[in-house]
Amino acid sequence: MPLYIVVAFLVLTLVVGIYFSRKKTTFREYAVGNKQFATATLVATVLATTYGGGGLLRTVECVHNLGLWWIVVVLLGSFGFWTISRLVLRMGSFMEHLSMAETIGSIYGSYPRIIAALVGICNCIITVTMQINVISQAISMSLGALDPLIMTVFATLFLIFYSSFGGIRAVTYTDVLQFLTFSVIIPLLAWFVFVRLGKPITEMGSILQSETKFQFSNLLQFNTKLFSIFLLLLSFMVDYIEPHIMQRVYMSSGPIQAQKVFLYATIFRFIIASFIVLVGLLVFVGAPNLSKSQVWGYIITHLPPIFKGFITLSLLAMTMSTADSCLNACSVMFSHDILRTLQNKKEISDSHQLKIARWTTLVVGLFAMLLAFRCKDLLLLMYWSLDCAIPIVTAPFILAVFGFRGTCRTALIGMATGLLTILAWNQFIEPSTGIDGSFIAMLANGLAMMAAHYLLKQPKSAGWVGPDSDFKQVQQE
């Protein structure tokens, strides 16, 4: 029965992807659509893109093993969408762009644009690698009779197909289907685990309160662990400023719609995160002595057989919705930001750009699949993702949105500083403290840019500009 459920879902996803791939499209429509998406559709695709299968597996495991501090990071990290909802109000002059790299290039020049695109592609490859690992793990847990390797390769080729040929329209509407799938299954999972325990809520509360790792007094001790939590939370807050999520901003009709999309997404993300945290808490109450690797095995063995198929369905929906968005963003960055910049702005026909984008999707997907077979640690891949993009790209992008108009030299100094900072941090500080340094590296990037701007001679065009007319209109309203 679980196999039939999974096959039916994959077939339905393929039908939706093919249906929205029929229309012949320009490269702009392939990248960001026609900018006429409904707000509800954009909210669904933002949430589907953000929630990868790794988030579900990793959060449940870490809540069980790490306790309250991971709960705080996950729940408060949801408000990263709120920061984007405020940021996009200042992006009126950038709304016709196709990617973060193009926005960075419009302010700082060609070299920072290419670097931003390369970093974005690396970040997306790591994210896709996480999703492929989750696909393999989900199939192994729920459909053990099948060869996980064969099914993982099949599912990966499946999402590469509709991502490459359908562009953002196919990705968006399959994301809606996949979001509806996992947003229903996750609360049901929490309910099934709760019913299976058969304990009153008061007893569960007393069990959790008796554990040191779930006590607030343990969380609020001023030590290295608290500092680590604080920095990781800040990294999560800015981690949403990455290519495949910011692409949803460029898909919006304007700053006002983008603000609404990310404001609504904040609310729904917090609700979904709460249900995932609840699953981790309930599993701890039922089996407090499990190791990290045993958590999902315990969940699967204590569920009805048919619900094993639903768990696989939820994980597939979450992984595919994140992976297809990353693949689409990679194809846009390579063909639009790297290749077109290297061509010295010579005109490239839409058909040629589309062909390059589709081949990029295939190559990136296959490369991520090979990487997935070499690295299977989801928590390690998450830290790789944080350390890849945040130190190099985030600070120049935020400064550009807030009105900073720097030179190419200024941006390159900042990017180099961020890269050297995270490399040094991971070499000398992180091994002994366990503290992630991506946010520190981002701050170093921004401070280096400001120092370069004010200490070095700058052209008259460099400096700060005031908010655009769209932002002033929003303030008046």
C-alpha positions, 0 to 999 in steps of 0.5 A: 500500500505505501508503494502505491501511495508514493507512485500515485503522488509522483504521477500526479506531480508529473502530470501537474509539471507537464501541464504547466510546461506546455506553454512556450516561454521566454527566458524571463518567464522561465526564470520568474514567470509572468509576475501575475501569480496570486498571493496565496500561490506565492505563499505556498511556493515560498513555504514549500521551497523553504521546508526541505525534507532535511528540516523535518528529519533534522528538527525532530532528531535535534529536538529529541536529543538537544532539547529546548535550545534547538526548539528556540532556534527553530521557532524564532528562526521562522521570523526570518521571513518577517525580516524579508517582508520588511526588506522587500519594501525597499526593493522597488528598483530591483523588482525587474531583476531575475536573481540576487546576483543580478541585483548585486551586479547592478550596484557593484559590477560584473565581478561581484555578480559572477561571484554571487552567482557562483556562491549561489550555485554552490549553496543550491547544490548543497541544498539539493544534496540534502534533499536527495539524502532525505529521499533515500532515507525516506524510501529506506524507512518506509519502502524497505523492500525496494532498492533505495539507490534505484528509487533515489536516482529515479526520484532525482531524475524525475524532479530534474525533468519537470524543473528543466522543461517547465521553468518556474511555472511548473516548479511553482504549481508543483510546489503548491501541490507538494505544500498542501501534501506535507502541510496536511500530513505533518499535523496528522503525524503529530496526532498519531504519535500523541494517540499512540503514547496514550498519556495525558498532557499533564503527565507529558509536561511533568516528564519534560520538566524533569529533564534538564535539557528542557528547562529554561534555567538551563537555557539561560545560563550565560556560557558558550552554549548560549552564545552559540544558540544566539549566533546560530539563531541570527544565522537562521534569520538571514539564511532566508536571503538566498537565491531560490527564496529571493527568487520569489520576491522577483516573481511578485508583482511589486514590493507590496505583494512581496511583503504580504507573501513573506508576512503570511509565510511567517505565520504559516511557517511558525505553525508548521514548525510548531507541529514538527517540534511537537513530534520531537517532544512526543517521541522524547516522552515515549522513548527518552533514551533513543540515540539520534539515529534511532528516532525516526526508526522508532516513529516508523515502527509505531505507526500504522502501515498505511501511514508509513506511505504518508510519511514518505509522501510528506518527505518526498513533497518537502524534498522535491519542492525545495530541490526543484526551486534550487535547480531552477535558480541555478539554471537562471544564475548560470545562463543569465548571470555568469554566461551573459556577463562573460559574453560582455552583454552581447545579446543571447537569444531566448531559445539559446538561454533556455537550452543552456538553462535546461542543461545546467539543471541536468548537470547540477542535479546529477552533481548533487546526486553524486555528492549525496552518495559521499556525504549523508550527514544532514546537520553537517550539510546544513552548516555547509549551507550557512557557511557558503552563502552568508559570509560572502553574499548577504552583506553586499545584498542587504547594503545594496537594498538599504541604499548603499552604492559602492564600487566593485573594489569595495564589494570585492574587499568585503567578499574576500574578508567574509570568505577569509573570516569563515575559513579562519573561524572554522579552522581555529575557533569552531573546533574548540567551541562548536560555535558557527561563525557564518553571522560573524563572517557576514558582519566582517564582510559588511564592516570591511565594505564600510571601511573600504568605502570611507577610507579609500578614495571613491568616485562621486557616484558612490555613497548612499541614496534615499528610499525609492518612491515605492517605499515612500508610498508604503510609508505614507499608507 
